[in-house]
Amino acid sequence: MTPVSYFPHQNNHMYVEGIAISDIAKQIQTPFYCYSSTAIETNYQDYQRAFSTQDALICYAVKANSNQAVLATLAKLGSGADVVSMGEIRRAITAGIPANKIVYSGVAKTLEEISYALSLDILQFNVESEPELALISKVATSLNKTAAIAFRINPDVCAQTHAKISTGNAENKFGVPISKARLAYKQAAALPGIKVQGVDVHIGSQLTSLAPFAEAYKRIAELVIDLRSDGHDISVVDVGGGLGITYLDEIIPSKQTYADMVTAQLSHLNCKIIIEPGRSLLGNAGILVSSVVFVKTGEERQFLMLDAGMNDLIRPSMYEAYHQIIAVDKSSNVLKTYDVVGPVCETGDTFAKAREVHQSDAGDLIAIMSSGAYGAVMSSSYNTRLLVPEVMVKGNEFAIVRKRPSYEDIIKQDITPSWL
């Protein structure tokens, strides 16, 4: 789906499902995140259909957007969860995702986190290193538990994506090098409290080509055959996530084409397939709605100054990410070129430079598209700015699914020591 597919303009006004964005903004002060429940459901069901002929489990990557309403929406559809912290496990369980559908990834799992996951009997630990394996074995033994594990294998495949979200190259911090995999599995099989059951791979995020996936999965398939010849009962292949979305004009393979490629590379193994989509479920299902505070004319350019900042959506500052920026009301037929910036006291608080937007004035609404993933979940209260609320829409109804805190809520988190 394109960024505007779920947020179309009708009679020059932007809608989400059956509600005009401007009507929501009359009741909720900007900035706020807005999600389409139907978009989330549709994206998930596309994966379900694509993998319907395989023994597959879709485990949503919670880090993309961990709002309870999002997780509950997916839980009702039967989704599992890919988590990277104890907090995300707790969020998934609270939202109704059963522990036997949770896979636990992450490079630095602590003793406390491992203990908690074991107490719930989660589906699988995706193990990132030999020291982590040793700790899981120690904790599992002390609790008289058995941990089902898969090593995350680093296949040394370039994902052809942004360097900061590429995870499958040899120099990345993630996983066990494929050249050392057989030795790692041999060590795992010899440890108490460990059940070797799978192989895991995840090479990066926002991939727009299937070629890196295919190369990685080919190498993983060869590894599974080798591991089975070594005596390991490999019954699960976790293929990770990473399928991209359209932010501007990227052409993304369909979920069905992706599933067909997975089948071609892995079906001969007769393994259960775990898929961990995040961005491709949530990215284009959400937007950040902001208001113009000022239009400022500088020496060389005009600035569209918004009430949303980099603390609300950090992707443009952190990743140089492109997000379409669209006027909620397109009644003006005049396009103007603006630098679109926020109120944070940082030069990096810039959403776009030299971007054409419908002519806007103070008070006009602006939508920053494709913000459903890695938006609210990465936000902060930098500059003591209030975290923005999140809204979910279903048909002709909307609900606040995370409220805006007060300044008192933020300040009272600090504790003044007795000597002051």
N, C-alpha and C positions, 0 to 999 in steps of 0.2 A: 504494500500500500504506500502511496505517496503521503507526505506530511499533511496535505489538506484533505485527504479522502474522508477522514472521520470528522473534519471540522469545516464543512463546506460553507460557502457564502450563498445566501438566498436573499434576493432583493437587496444586495449589497451589505447584508448583515451576516456575521459569522454565527453559525449554529454548532452545537454539539448535541447529537441525537435530536430530540424535539424541543430544545431550549436555546434561545438566543444567548450568546455569551454576555451581551450587554445587560440582559435581565438578571443574570447571576451577579454581575458586577454592581447592580443596584442594591443588592442585599449583602454582598461580601466585599469589603474594602480590598482593593488591589494593593500589592500583587498577590496572586493566588495560583496554585496549580489546579488544573481541571482535567479529569480523566473520564473517558468514555468506557463504561462498563461493557457495553456491547462490543466495542473494539477489542478489549482484552479477551472476551469470550470467543470472538471470531478468530483472533490470532491463535488462541490455544486449540480451538477445534480444527483449524487448518493443519496443525501438527498431528492431532489425533487421526484425522483422515489420512494424512500422508504416511503415517507409520502403522496404519490399521492392519496391514498384512504381516507385520512383524511382532515378535514378542518384545514389546517396547514399553518403557516407562518414561514419561515426560516429567522431569524434575526441574521446576522453575528455579532459576538462579536468583535467590532472594536479594542479593546485593543490588540488583538493578532497581528495585523499588520494594521496600519492605513494609509498606503501609498495610495495616491489618485488613482493610477493606479489599485491597488488591489480593492479598493472600487468601482471604475467605472466598473471594470470587473464584479463584483458581482451585481451591480445595473442593468446592462444590462440584467442579467439573472433573474431579478425580486426580488432580495434579499432585505430584510429589514435590520435594524441595531439595535444591542444591544449596547448602549453607556453608559459611566460612567462619562462624563464630558461635559461641554458646548463646549469645543474644539472638542470633538468627534462628537457632534451633527453637528457642523459647517462643519466638514470634510465630514460627511455623506451627508448632504444637497448639498454641493458643488459637490460631486461626482455623484449626481443624484438620491440618495435614498430619496423617498418622506417622509415627516414628518409623514404621517399616517401609515408608516411602521417602525417607530422608537419607541423602548422601552428604557426608561431611568432608568438604575440601578445605584448603587453607594451609599456608606454609609453616605456621608456628603455633600449632595447637598446644595448649597448656595442660598440665595434669588435671586441673579442675574441669576444664572443658571436656577432656577425654572421659573423665569419670562420669560427668553428667550424660554424655552421649551414650556411654555403655549402659548406664542405668535405665535408659529408655529402649535399649536394643534396636538401635537404628539399623538401616539396611546395609550401610557400607561406609567405611572410612576410606577416603582417597588419600593415600599416604604419600607425602612429598619427599621424604628422606629416610635414610637408615636410622638416624638418631630418633626421629619421630616414631618409627616402627618399634624401636627398643622401649620407648616410653609407653606406647600403647600396650605392648606385651606385659610390661611391669604392672601397669594399672589394671589391666584385664585379669591378670593372675591374682592380684591382691583382692579383687572383687569377686573372684570365682566366676568370671564372665569370659565369653569368647568373642573376640572382635573380628568381624568379617572385613577383609581388606582388599583393596586394589592399589597397586602402586600407580601414581601418576607418572606416566612416561613422557619424558621430553624427547620428541622424535627428531629434533634438529631440523625442523621445517619452517621456512619463513612464511609467516601468515600474510605478507603483503598488505599490512595495515599499519596504523600509527605505531611508532616505536614504543609509546607508553602503554599500549594495550596489546602488544605482541608478547606471547608467553612461551612459544615453542622453539625458540632458537637456543643454541647451545649455551650462549652467554646469559640467558635469562635465569632468574632465581628459582623457577618453578620445576618441580619434578626430578625424577631420577633419569640420568642420561640413558638412552636406549642401549648404548654399548655396555652398560653395567647392570642392565635389567635382570638378566638370568642369575647373576650372583646375588642380587638383592632378593629375588624370589626364593633362592635357595636358603638364604639367611632367615627369611620370614617363615618358611616351612619348618625350620628347626626350633622356632621360638614357641614357648607355651602361651596359651591364651589367644593364639592367632589362627584364623581360618583364611587361607588364601582362596579367593573366589573370583577375582576379576582383574582387568587391566583398564586404566583410565588414561585419557589424553585430552588436552585442551590447549590449542595453539594460539588463541587470541580472540579478539573481539572485533566486531564490525567488518567481517570478511565479505567481500563482494564477488568473490570467485570461488568456485568449488575445487579448483585445482589443488590448493594447499591442503584442503580437507582430504581429498582423494589420496594424495601422497602420504599424508600422515596415517590415514587408516590402512593403507596398503602395508606400511611398515609395522603397524600394530598387529595386523592379521598375521604377518610373518612371525612376529614375536609370540603370539598366542600359540601358533603351531609348535614353535621351539619350546615354549614353556610346557605344553602338554607332553612333548617328547621327554622333558625332564621329570615328568611325573606329577605335574600340578594340574588340579582339576579347575580349569578356567571356564566359568559358566557365564560371566558377565563382561561385556565391553561397554564402558562409559565413554561415549564419543564427545563429551563436552558440549559447549555451546558455540556461539560466535557468529552465527548467521546475521548479516548486517541488515540495515533498514535504509530506506531512501531519505536522506536529509535534504538533498537538492534534486539531483538528476541521476543518482547512482542506479544502475540496473541490477537488481538483486535476484538471484535464482529463486524460484518458487520453493515452498516447503516440500512440495511433491518431488521436484527435481532433486532436491537435497536428499530426501528419503530414498529415492531410487539409487542415488550414488552410494549411500550407506549400504543398501541391499547388495549392490554390485560388489562392493569391497569386502563385506563382512558376513553375508548370509551363509556362506559355506561353513562358517564356524559353529552355527547353531547355538549362538549365545543370546542371552537376554541383552537387549540394547537399552542403555540409559542415555537420554538426550537432556541437555541442560540449557534450554533457551532462556534468555533474560531480555535483552534489548529488543529482540524480534517479537516479543510478546507485548512489551510495554512502551517502547520508544515512541511510536507514532500514535499511541492511544492517549497521549497526554500533551498538554501545552502549558506554558507559563503566561498568565494574563497580567499585563502591567499597564500603568497609566503614564502618559506623558506629563512630566512635571514642568519642564521648560523646553522651549526651542531656542537654542543659543546660536547666534551667528558669530563665528570666530574670524580670524584673519583670512583663512583659506578654505574653511568648510563650515557647514552647519551641523550642530549636534542635536540629536534627539535624546533628551535627558529623561530617563525613565525612573519610576520608583522601585523597580527591581534591580538588583545588583549582582555582582559576582558571588556574593555570599549565598544568594538564592539559586543561581545556576552557574556553576564554576567551569563547565566544560569549555566554553570559548576561551577562558583565561588559561586553563590547565592544558588543554589539548589543541588549542587553536581550532576548535571545532566550529563547523558551519551549521547554523540553524536558520531556517527561513524566518524572516520577520515580516509579519503581515498586519496591516491595519484591520481591526475588527469591523470597522465601518468603512466601506469602500465607496461611499457616496461621492467623494472627491475624485474626479477623473485625472487629477494632476499628480504625476509622480515626481518626487524630489529625492535628491541624493543627500543622505545623512550619515554621520558617524553615530551609531546607536550605543549609548553609554548609560551607566548606572550611577548611583549616588555615593558609592564606596570611595573612600579616600585613597585610591590606587589608580595609577595610569592604566593598569591591566584590567580595570573594571570597564571593559569594552566588549559589547556583544557583536558588533560588526563595524567595519569601516567602509565608507563610500558605498553604502547600500541604498538601492532605490526602494522607497516606501511611499505609499500614498501620502500626499501632503497632510501633515498632522499639526495639531495645535495642543496647547496645554489642556489636560483633561481627557484627551482622546485615548481610546483603548488600543493597545498593541498586543498581538499574540506572538510569542516566541515558540515556534513549532518544534515538534519531535523532542519534547522535554519529559516524556513519561518515564524514561529510564535514565538513571544517573543524574537526576535533577534534584528533587526534594531530598532524596536519600543522602546526597553529598553536601547539603546546605549547612550553613552555620550561622551563628549570631555575631559574626565579626562586625566591628564598629558598634557593638551593642544594638544591632538591628534585629527586630523580632523575626523569628522563623515564620515563613508564610504559611497560611492554611492550605489544606488540600481538599478538593471537592470532587466527588464522584457523581456522574450523571447516569441515569438509567431511564430511557424513554423520555417522559415529560417531568421526571422528578430529579432533584439533586439533593445531596446531603454533604455536610461538612464531615470529612473523614479524618481530619486532623485540624484542631482549632489553632488559631494564632495565640501564643502565650502573651501575657502582659509583661510590662517592664518589671513589675514587682516579682513575677515568677522567675525572671532571669536573674535579677539582682540578689534575690534571697537565696540563690544557690551558693553564693559566696559566704564564707564564714570569717568574721573578723576575729583575730586572735585576742586572747584575754588581755595581753599587754597594751592593746590599743583602746 
